[in-house]
Amino acid sequence: MIREREMLHDEQNEAIIDRLYEAATIPEKWGGRGVLETLAHLCDCTDGAIMSVRDHTLAGWTANENAFPKLVVYLRDNWLAKNPYVQSAERLRRFSQPRFVLDTEVMSAREMEESHYYQNFMRPYGMYWHAGTNIMSPNGDTVKFSVHRSFDAGPLDPSLVDRLTWLRPHIARACTLTARLRFAQLHAAVEVLKSVGLPSAALRDGRLVLANSLFEELVPDVAKDRRSRLTFQQASADKRWASILDKPVAFRNGTFPIASTDECPMIIVHVLPVAGAGRDIFPVADSLMIFASSETSQKIAPEILLSLFDFTPAEVSITNSILSGASLEEIARARRVSIDTVRVQLKSIFAKTGTHRQTELVKLLGGVASASNIIDRVPSDDRRSH
C-alpha cells in the first residue's frame, strides 16, 4: 500500500512539474484553474496566490479562480501594508528559508486570534491558515507563493506542505524561466528597432532595464542611466519625462523633443507602454523608449511599432489607414463594415497604445500622416466621439 501511494505521488509530481514548466512559457497557466489551483489542492487548500513585490510595492500578481476575487479586495483595501508577516524582520527571515513555511511556525494561534489582519480579512475571506515561501526573481523582485484554506478547515498538515517544498526548486526555475523569456522578448524588440536605425530601450519604473547599442551611444551625453531613474541632460526634456512617470503604468506614453545641440540634431522621444505589462506576474519592463531624429521621425515603419502592441490584424489595418490620412467613413467603406465597428476597434487601439485621440496615435507612431491632415478629414461627429 505504501509503495502504491509513493508511485501515485511520483506520477502526480511529474504531472505538476510538467504544468509548472508549461506555465513558465504561458504565464496565463499560473492562475485560473491552472498551476496555483493544483498546488493548493495538493495541501487540501482552496486558494493559491502569487505576488511579486519590489521595495515593499506590489509589482504583479495572480491567483487561482477561487482566490482571485479575494485578492482584488485584498489589494483594493491595501491589506498588503497591514500584513503582520512583513512588519517584522524576524518573521520575514523565517519566510526566507528555502522551503514552504507554515503560518503556525511564524505566528502563534493566539497572535492570529488577536490580529486585526487575521480577524478582518483572512478569516472572513476563508484564507486563514496558510503556508508560503519567498523566491528571488532574476529581475530583483521577491516572489511570494502561498496556499490557503478557511479557519474551519484547521491548520495545514505539515506532511502535505513538505510536498510543496519538494516541488519548490521547480517552482523557482519556472519563475526564472518566465522572467528570462520576457527579457528575451524585450531584447528582440529593441534589436528590431536597431535594425531600422532607431535607438531604443526598455525601462521599468523609469529605470533602464536594457538598451540597444544605438541607445547606449547616447549615454551619458543625451541621457544618464542613474540608479533612481533614467534622466535627460536637457532640463525641459527631463521635466517632460518625469511627468510621464507620474502617470499610472498603463498610461505611461508620450512624445517630447530634445532640442538640437552643436553635437547632436534634434531628437524626438517616443515613450510606449509595453504590451501586456499590466498583466505580467513577474514584470521585467513597463515602457519602451524610442529615439528618432527630426529628419527620420517621419520614416518610422508603423509595422515595427504595431508589433509591440498585441494588435489584431484588423487593428493593424485600421491604424495603417489612419496613418495614411483616411477618415473613419473611408475606413468603414473600404473594410465593408459599419462605422460603429470601426469606432469599437479604434477604442481598442487607443487602449493598447495609451492614447485617446487620433492625433496622439499618429504622433506616437512616428507622424506617418500629419495630424492636421487627419483632423481636416474626420467629420465633426467623429471628433466629438473621441
C-alpha positions as CSV (number, residue, x, y, z in Angstrom):
1,M,0.0,0.0,0.0
2,I,2.8,2.4,0.9
3,R,4.6,1.6,-2.4
4,E,1.4,2.3,-4.4
5,R,1.0,5.6,-2.6
6,E,4.6,6.6,-3.4
7,M,4.0,5.7,-7.1
8,L,0.9,7.8,-7.1
9,H,2.8,10.7,-5.6
10,D,5.5,10.3,-8.2
11,E,3.0,10.4,-11.1
12,Q,1.3,13.4,-9.6
13,N,4.6,15.2,-9.1
14,E,5.7,14.6,-12.7
15,A,2.4,16.0,-13.9
16,I,2.7,19.0,-11.7
17,I,6.3,19.6,-12.9
18,D,5.1,19.5,-16.5
19,R,2.4,22.0,-15.7
20,L,4.9,24.3,-13.9
21,Y,7.2,24.5,-17.0
22,E,4.2,25.0,-19.3
23,A,3.2,28.0,-17.1
24,A,6.7,29.3,-17.4
25,T,6.2,29.7,-21.2
26,I,2.4,30.5,-21.0
27,P,2.0,32.7,-17.9
28,E,-1.8,32.6,-18.0
29,K,-1.4,28.9,-16.9
30,W,-0.4,30.0,-13.4
31,G,-3.9,31.4,-12.5
32,G,-7.5,30.4,-13.0
33,R,-7.7,26.6,-12.8
34,G,-4.0,26.2,-13.6
35,V,-0.9,25.6,-11.6
36,L,-1.8,27.5,-8.4
37,E,-5.0,25.6,-8.1
38,T,-3.1,22.3,-8.4
39,L,-0.6,23.4,-5.8
40,A,-3.4,24.5,-3.4
41,H,-5.3,21.2,-3.8
42,L,-2.0,19.3,-3.1
43,C,-2.3,20.6,0.5
44,D,-6.1,20.3,0.8
45,C,-6.3,24.1,0.4
46,T,-8.8,26.1,-1.7
47,D,-6.7,29.1,-2.6
48,G,-3.4,29.7,-4.2
49,A,-1.7,33.1,-4.9
50,I,1.5,34.6,-6.3
51,M,2.6,38.2,-5.5
52,S,5.7,39.8,-7.0
53,V,7.0,42.6,-4.7
54,R,9.7,45.2,-5.1
55,D,10.7,47.7,-2.4
56,H,7.5,46.8,-0.5
57,T,5.4,47.7,-3.5
58,L,3.3,45.1,-5.4
59,A,4.7,44.6,-9.0
60,G,2.5,41.8,-10.2
61,W,0.1,39.1,-9.0
62,T,-2.3,36.3,-9.9
63,A,-4.4,33.7,-8.1
64,N,-6.5,30.7,-8.8
65,E,-10.1,31.0,-9.7
66,N,-11.3,30.8,-6.1
67,A,-8.8,33.3,-4.7
68,F,-8.8,35.8,-7.5
69,P,-11.8,38.0,-6.3
70,K,-10.5,37.8,-2.7
71,L,-7.1,39.2,-3.9
72,V,-8.9,42.0,-5.7
73,V,-10.3,43.1,-2.3
74,Y,-7.0,42.5,-0.6
75,L,-5.2,44.9,-2.9
76,R,-8.0,47.4,-3.1
77,D,-8.1,47.8,0.6
78,N,-4.3,47.7,1.0
79,W,-4.2,44.7,3.2
80,L,-0.6,44.1,2.0
81,A,0.6,47.0,4.1
82,K,-1.2,45.6,7.1
83,N,0.3,42.1,6.8
84,P,1.9,41.2,10.1
85,Y,4.4,38.9,8.3
86,V,6.1,41.9,6.6
87,Q,6.1,44.1,9.6
88,S,8.7,42.1,11.5
89,A,12.3,41.4,10.4
90,E,12.2,38.1,12.3
91,R,9.0,36.9,10.5
92,L,10.4,37.9,7.2
93,R,13.6,36.0,7.9
94,R,11.6,32.8,8.7
95,F,9.8,33.0,5.3
96,S,13.1,33.5,3.5
97,Q,14.1,29.8,4.2
98,P,14.3,27.7,1.1
99,R,11.1,25.8,1.8
100,F,7.4,26.3,2.3
101,V,6.8,27.6,5.8
102,L,3.6,27.1,7.9
103,D,1.9,30.1,9.4
104,T,1.9,28.3,12.7
105,E,5.8,28.3,12.6
106,V,5.8,32.1,12.5
107,M,2.8,33.3,14.5
108,S,1.1,31.6,17.4
109,A,-2.6,30.7,17.4
110,R,-3.1,33.4,20.0
111,E,-1.3,36.1,17.9
112,M,-3.6,35.2,15.0
113,E,-6.7,35.5,17.2
114,E,-5.6,39.0,18.3
115,S,-4.5,40.1,14.8
116,H,-6.7,42.7,13.1
117,Y,-5.3,41.3,9.8
118,Y,-6.4,37.8,10.5
119,Q,-9.8,38.6,12.0
120,N,-10.8,41.2,9.5
121,F,-9.5,39.8,6.2
122,M,-8.0,36.3,6.5
123,R,-10.9,34.7,8.5
124,P,-13.9,36.3,6.7
125,Y,-12.5,35.6,3.3
126,G,-11.6,31.9,4.0
127,M,-7.8,32.3,3.8
128,Y,-6.9,31.9,7.5
129,W,-4.5,29.0,7.5
130,H,-1.7,29.0,5.0
131,A,1.8,28.1,4.0
132,G,4.1,30.2,1.9
133,T,7.6,30.7,0.6
134,N,9.7,33.6,-0.9
135,I,11.7,33.2,-4.1
136,M,14.1,35.8,-5.5
137,S,13.3,36.5,-9.2
138,P,16.1,37.4,-11.7
139,N,14.6,40.9,-12.1
140,G,15.2,41.6,-8.4
141,D,11.6,41.1,-7.2
142,T,10.6,38.9,-4.2
143,V,8.0,36.4,-5.5
144,K,5.7,35.2,-2.7
145,F,3.8,31.9,-3.2
146,S,1.1,30.9,-0.8
147,V,-1.7,28.4,-0.4
148,H,-4.7,29.0,1.9
149,R,-7.8,27.5,3.5
150,S,-10.5,28.5,5.9
151,F,-10.4,28.8,9.6
152,D,-12.9,25.9,10.0
153,A,-10.7,23.6,7.9
154,G,-7.9,23.8,10.6
155,P,-4.2,24.2,10.3
156,L,-2.3,22.7,7.3
157,D,-0.9,19.2,7.5
158,P,3.0,19.6,7.6
159,S,3.5,16.4,5.6
160,L,1.4,17.8,2.7
161,V,3.3,21.1,2.9
162,D,6.6,19.0,2.6
163,R,5.4,18.1,-0.9
164,L,5.3,21.7,-1.9
165,T,8.8,22.1,-0.5
166,W,9.9,19.2,-2.7
167,L,8.5,21.0,-5.7
168,R,9.9,24.4,-4.7
169,P,13.1,24.1,-6.9
170,H,10.9,23.5,-9.9
171,I,8.6,26.5,-8.9
172,A,11.7,28.7,-8.7
173,R,13.1,27.6,-12.1
174,A,9.7,28.2,-13.7
175,C,9.6,31.7,-12.3
176,T,13.1,32.3,-13.5
177,L,12.3,31.0,-17.0
178,T,9.2,33.2,-17.2
179,A,11.2,36.3,-16.4
180,R,14.0,35.4,-18.8
181,L,11.6,34.7,-21.7
182,R,10.0,38.1,-21.2
183,F,13.5,39.7,-21.1
184,A,14.3,37.9,-24.4
185,Q,11.2,39.3,-26.0
186,L,12.1,42.8,-25.0
187,H,15.7,42.3,-26.2
188,A,14.3,41.2,-29.6
189,A,12.1,44.3,-29.8
190,V,14.9,46.8,-29.2
191,E,17.1,44.9,-31.7
192,V,14.4,45.0,-34.3
193,L,14.2,48.8,-33.8
194,K,18.0,49.0,-34.1
195,S,17.8,47.3,-37.5
196,V,15.8,50.3,-38.8
197,G,18.2,52.7,-37.2
198,L,16.3,53.6,-34.0
199,P,18.0,53.9,-30.6
200,S,15.6,52.2,-28.1
201,A,15.5,50.9,-24.6
202,A,13.2,49.0,-22.2
203,L,12.5,50.6,-18.8
204,R,10.8,49.7,-15.6
205,D,9.6,52.4,-13.3
206,G,11.8,54.8,-15.2
207,R,14.9,52.7,-14.7
208,L,16.9,51.3,-17.6
209,V,16.5,47.5,-18.0
210,L,18.1,47.0,-21.4
211,A,19.0,49.1,-24.4
212,N,20.3,48.5,-28.0
213,S,23.8,49.8,-28.9
214,L,22.4,52.9,-30.7
215,F,20.8,54.0,-27.4
216,E,23.9,53.2,-25.4
217,E,25.9,55.6,-27.7
218,L,23.7,58.5,-26.5
219,V,24.5,57.7,-22.8
220,P,25.7,59.9,-21.0
221,D,25.7,62.8,-23.4
222,V,21.9,62.9,-24.0
223,A,20.6,60.7,-21.2
224,K,22.1,59.4,-17.9
225,D,21.5,55.9,-16.5
226,R,21.0,56.7,-12.8
227,R,20.1,54.4,-10.0
228,S,16.8,56.2,-9.3
229,R,15.7,56.6,-13.0
230,L,16.9,57.5,-16.4
231,T,17.4,61.2,-16.6
232,F,18.0,63.6,-19.5
233,Q,20.8,66.2,-19.7
234,Q,18.3,68.8,-21.1
235,A,16.1,70.1,-18.2
236,S,13.0,70.6,-20.3
237,A,13.2,67.0,-21.7
238,D,13.7,65.6,-18.2
239,K,10.7,67.5,-16.9
240,R,8.5,66.0,-19.6
241,W,9.9,62.5,-18.9
242,A,9.2,63.0,-15.2
243,S,5.6,64.0,-15.9
244,I,5.1,60.7,-17.9
245,L,6.5,58.7,-15.0
246,D,3.9,60.3,-12.7
247,K,1.2,58.6,-14.7
248,P,-0.1,55.0,-13.8
249,V,2.0,52.4,-15.6
250,A,-0.7,51.6,-18.2
251,F,-0.8,55.2,-19.3
252,R,3.0,56.0,-19.5
253,N,3.1,57.1,-23.1
254,G,4.1,60.4,-24.7
255,T,6.3,62.2,-27.2
256,F,8.6,65.0,-26.5
257,P,11.6,66.7,-28.1
258,I,15.2,67.1,-27.1
259,A,16.5,70.4,-28.6
260,S,19.4,70.2,-31.0
261,T,23.0,71.0,-30.0
262,D,26.2,71.5,-31.9
263,E,27.0,67.8,-31.5
264,C,23.5,66.3,-31.9
265,P,20.5,67.1,-34.1
266,M,17.0,67.4,-32.5
267,I,15.7,64.1,-31.2
268,I,12.0,63.1,-30.9
269,V,11.5,60.8,-27.9
270,H,8.6,58.3,-28.1
271,V,7.6,56.5,-24.8
272,L,5.3,53.5,-25.4
273,P,3.7,51.1,-22.9
274,V,5.0,47.6,-23.2
275,A,2.2,45.3,-24.5
276,G,0.8,43.1,-21.7
277,A,3.0,44.7,-19.0
278,G,0.0,45.3,-16.7
279,R,-0.8,41.6,-16.8
280,D,2.8,40.4,-16.1
281,I,3.2,38.3,-12.9
282,F,6.9,38.7,-13.0
283,P,7.3,42.1,-14.7
284,V,10.6,42.9,-16.5
285,A,9.8,46.3,-18.1
286,D,6.7,48.5,-18.5
287,S,7.9,51.0,-21.1
288,L,9.8,51.3,-24.3
289,M,11.7,54.4,-25.2
290,I,12.5,55.1,-28.9
291,F,14.6,58.0,-30.2
292,A,14.1,59.4,-33.7
293,S,15.9,62.4,-35.2
294,S,13.7,65.1,-36.6
295,E,14.9,64.1,-40.0
296,T,13.9,60.4,-39.7
297,S,10.8,60.6,-37.5
298,Q,8.5,60.6,-40.5
299,K,10.1,57.4,-41.7
300,I,9.3,55.1,-38.7
301,A,7.8,52.0,-40.1
302,P,4.4,51.6,-38.4
303,E,4.5,47.8,-38.7
304,I,7.6,47.8,-36.4
305,L,5.8,49.7,-33.7
306,L,2.5,47.9,-34.1
307,S,4.1,44.6,-33.4
308,L,4.8,45.9,-29.9
309,F,1.1,46.4,-29.0
310,D,-0.5,43.0,-29.5
311,F,-2.8,44.4,-32.2
312,T,-5.2,42.2,-34.1
313,P,-4.9,42.1,-37.9
314,A,-8.0,44.3,-38.2
315,E,-6.4,46.9,-35.7
316,V,-3.2,46.9,-37.8
317,S,-5.2,47.6,-40.9
318,I,-7.2,50.4,-39.3
319,T,-4.1,52.0,-37.8
320,N,-2.3,52.0,-41.1
321,S,-5.4,53.6,-42.8
322,I,-5.4,56.3,-40.1
323,L,-1.7,56.9,-40.6
324,S,-2.4,57.3,-44.3
325,G,-5.0,60.0,-43.5
326,A,-8.2,58.1,-44.1
327,S,-11.4,59.1,-42.3
328,L,-13.4,56.7,-40.3
329,E,-16.1,56.6,-43.0
330,E,-13.5,55.8,-45.6
331,I,-12.1,53.0,-43.5
332,A,-15.6,51.5,-42.9
333,R,-16.4,51.6,-46.6
334,A,-13.1,50.0,-47.5
335,R,-13.5,47.3,-45.0
336,R,-17.2,46.8,-45.7
337,V,-18.2,47.2,-42.0
338,S,-20.2,49.7,-40.1
339,I,-18.6,52.9,-38.8
340,D,-19.6,51.7,-35.2
341,T,-17.5,48.6,-35.7
342,V,-14.5,50.8,-36.7
343,R,-15.1,53.0,-33.7
344,V,-15.0,50.0,-31.4
345,Q,-11.8,48.8,-32.9
346,L,-10.3,52.3,-32.7
347,K,-11.1,52.4,-28.9
348,S,-9.2,49.1,-28.5
349,I,-6.3,50.7,-30.4
350,F,-6.4,53.7,-28.1
351,A,-6.5,51.4,-25.0
352,K,-3.5,49.3,-26.2
353,T,-1.4,52.4,-27.0
354,G,-2.4,54.5,-24.1
355,T,-3.7,57.3,-26.4
356,H,-7.0,59.0,-26.5
357,R,-7.2,60.7,-29.9
358,Q,-6.2,60.0,-33.5
359,T,-3.7,62.9,-33.4
360,E,-2.0,61.3,-30.3
361,L,-1.9,58.0,-32.1
362,V,-0.3,59.5,-35.2
363,K,2.2,61.4,-33.1
364,L,3.1,58.3,-31.1
365,L,3.6,56.1,-34.2
366,G,6.0,58.5,-35.8
367,G,3.9,61.0,-37.6
368,V,3.5,59.0,-40.8
369,A,0.5,61.1,-41.7
370,S,0.3,64.7,-40.4
371,A,-2.1,65.3,-37.6
372,S,-3.6,68.3,-39.3
373,N,-4.5,66.3,-42.4
374,I,-6.4,63.7,-40.3
375,I,-8.3,66.3,-38.3
376,D,-9.3,68.1,-41.6
377,R,-10.7,64.8,-43.0
378,V,-12.5,63.5,-39.9
379,P,-16.1,64.8,-39.8
380,S,-17.1,66.8,-36.7
381,D,-19.3,64.0,-35.4
382,D,-16.3,61.7,-35.2
383,R,-14.2,64.3,-33.5
384,R,-16.8,64.7,-30.8
385,S,-17.0,60.9,-30.3
386,H,-13.3,60.7,-29.5
